[in-house]
Amino acid sequence: MATNDELEQQATSPGDGVSGTAETYTGMRLDATALKTLAHPLRSRLLSALRVGGAATATDLARRLGTNSGATSYHLRRLESVGLVTDTGDGEGKRRLWRASTDSHQYDPSDFAGDEDAETALSWLQRDYSRHLGEQFERWLDVEHMWPPEWQDAVGMGDSFVIATAEQVSAMTEEVWAVFEKYRRIGQGNPNARRVAVYLVDYPLDLDRAPRGGAQR
């Protein structure tokens, strides 16, 4: 199963703009309609901005993302229609205050098998997440020299490989996610704690040797 926290929603401390606690961390499984709605350049960024930065108005989000408030309002309503964002009811007048409905969303590619539109939307969304990873990591590389040495040593990028069946890779992934959950808010309340994006990406290296099918353990 693929899961998405907008790739940045990690341990938080009071006052950093991200709502939620370890007890209230929530997720939703995307259906085909939600997937096709989310697979849009601005909507994907709007959801990410709300999850990372907390509740905001369309005007605030438009300023942050470099668009106009009319388009932002329209796309927020589209996200609302599939349960991805919610009007908090705390806005003033026509200035609606929006928040992400959940902290993360999940899906399996097989959920959309046979739905050509959903498969196309999923392909776009996954490539968008890949682009987002590259952009965000390069932003870190631009400023890492300004951070303390212990932070430069603690974060970064690494890679390895395993030889395993699909079932074994799934089991490994579940174990890694369990570690993420253990550390999700371990720094809560510590003034030295910062939010850290943690990505999990795995893909076959033998691209020209696709299995013919049939589970083998």
ZICOR-V144109 format. One record per residue. N is the residue number from 1. D_LAST is the distance of its C-alpha to the last C-alpha in Angstrom with 2 decimals. Layout:
n | d_last
N | D_LAST
N | D_LAST
//
This chain:
n | d_last
1 | 18.71
2 | 21.54
3 | 24.41
4 | 27.85
5 | 30.56
6 | 32.72
7 | 31.22
8 | 34.17
9 | 34.35
10 | 33.81
11 | 35.93
12 | 39.48
13 | 42.82
14 | 45.75
15 | 47.74
16 | 45.28
17 | 45.24
18 | 41.78
19 | 41.77
20 | 39.42
21 | 38.41
22 | 35.27
23 | 36.04
24 | 36.57
25 | 33.76
26 | 32.74
27 | 30.45
28 | 30.29
29 | 27.74
30 | 29.18
31 | 29.91
32 | 30.89
33 | 34.55
34 | 34.05
35 | 31.77
36 | 34.39
37 | 37.13
38 | 35.56
39 | 34.83
40 | 38.32
41 | 39.55
42 | 42.02
43 | 40.12
44 | 37.09
45 | 39.50
46 | 41.49
47 | 38.55
48 | 37.56
49 | 41.20
50 | 41.49
51 | 38.35
52 | 39.37
53 | 43.13
54 | 43.68
55 | 45.98
56 | 48.32
57 | 50.71
58 | 50.34
59 | 53.15
60 | 51.44
61 | 48.17
62 | 50.10
63 | 51.85
64 | 48.66
65 | 46.83
66 | 49.88
67 | 50.32
68 | 52.87
69 | 52.91
70 | 53.33
71 | 50.07
72 | 48.35
73 | 49.69
74 | 48.57
75 | 44.98
76 | 44.84
77 | 45.91
78 | 43.16
79 | 40.60
80 | 42.37
81 | 42.09
82 | 38.28
83 | 38.32
84 | 37.36
85 | 40.77
86 | 43.55
87 | 47.30
88 | 48.10
89 | 51.59
90 | 53.09
91 | 54.46
92 | 58.18
93 | 59.78
94 | 57.81
95 | 55.70
96 | 52.50
97 | 50.22
98 | 46.56
99 | 43.42
100 | 39.69
101 | 38.62
102 | 35.40
103 | 34.05
104 | 30.88
105 | 29.08
106 | 25.49
107 | 23.79
108 | 20.65
109 | 21.36
110 | 20.12
111 | 23.04
112 | 25.40
113 | 23.85
114 | 26.83
115 | 29.44
116 | 30.76
117 | 33.03
118 | 30.40
119 | 27.98
120 | 30.92
121 | 31.78
122 | 28.27
123 | 28.35
124 | 31.76
125 | 30.86
126 | 27.87
127 | 30.12
128 | 32.83
129 | 30.70
130 | 29.91
131 | 33.66
132 | 34.43
133 | 32.25
134 | 34.16
135 | 37.49
136 | 37.03
137 | 35.80
138 | 38.74
139 | 41.08
140 | 39.92
141 | 40.47
142 | 43.97
143 | 44.97
144 | 42.88
145 | 45.89
146 | 47.77
147 | 45.31
148 | 45.53
149 | 43.75
150 | 41.41
151 | 40.11
152 | 39.79
153 | 37.68
154 | 35.59
155 | 34.41
156 | 33.28
157 | 30.33
158 | 27.59
159 | 24.39
160 | 21.53
161 | 18.12
162 | 14.58
163 | 11.90
164 | 8.64
165 | 6.37
166 | 8.53
167 | 7.17
168 | 7.66
169 | 10.89
170 | 11.97
171 | 11.77
172 | 13.70
173 | 16.12
174 | 16.87
175 | 17.72
176 | 19.94
177 | 21.69
178 | 22.40
179 | 24.20
180 | 26.13
181 | 27.26
182 | 28.46
183 | 30.67
184 | 31.62
185 | 35.21
186 | 35.54
187 | 38.62
188 | 40.36
189 | 44.11
190 | 44.02
191 | 46.49
192 | 44.49
193 | 41.30
194 | 40.46
195 | 37.90
196 | 35.06
197 | 32.70
198 | 29.06
199 | 26.78
200 | 23.00
201 | 22.01
202 | 18.79
203 | 18.43
204 | 16.86
205 | 19.05
206 | 18.19
207 | 20.10
208 | 20.97
209 | 17.49
210 | 16.08
211 | 13.00
212 | 14.46
213 | 12.35
214 | 9.89
215 | 6.60
216 | 3.78
217 | 0.00
//
